[in-house]
Amino acid sequence: MSQIREIIEGWANVIKDQFDAVDPVTKQVSKRRLELCNGCPLRQGNVCSPHIWGYDIISGDKKVGCGCNISAKTLSPSSRCPLSKW
């Protein structure tokens, strides 16, 4: 159920962002997250690809991308990177 909440939260903020109505703190966090995503091997366009793997920077475990839209995921304060980068 928490994943559904995160998805709704992220997409709601994407819509709010179109009207410049996203909380400034959330917007700043999203920008930092996007900077980290830009160089990530899991990124395919604007998707965290579930077909590509990388290593969790904390555990060292091999993991695949979550399949989320990166713009929406980074705007969801409760979401986490599958590789623990944020």
Secondary structure, 3 states (H helix, E strand, C coil): CHHHHHHHHHHHHHHHHHCCCCCHHHHHHHHHHHHHHHCCCCEECCEECCCCEEECCCCCCEEECCCCEHHHHHCCCCCCCCCCCC
